[in-house]
């Protein structure tokens, strides 16, 4: 399925803004992304296996907050990363 990658994480994907990945759930999709682009999952998932506070994941433009959210091969996943600073 298509996965849109935010600018701050594109260093993991060779600057690709859209990549392909597979998974029956959001969690499995992120594991597949990490297999294809090592290290990217850690930037999105914390040590307690939850989505980091500054990451938002959307499936077909609907926000999801759980890694066990089911996916279909036809779904489109968008990942957003909030930027902060002062």
Secondary structure, 3 states (H helix, E strand, C coil): CEEECCHHHCCCCCCCCEEECCCCEHHHHHHHHHHHCCCCHHHCECCCCCECCCEEEEECCEEECCCCCECCCCCEEEEEECCCCC
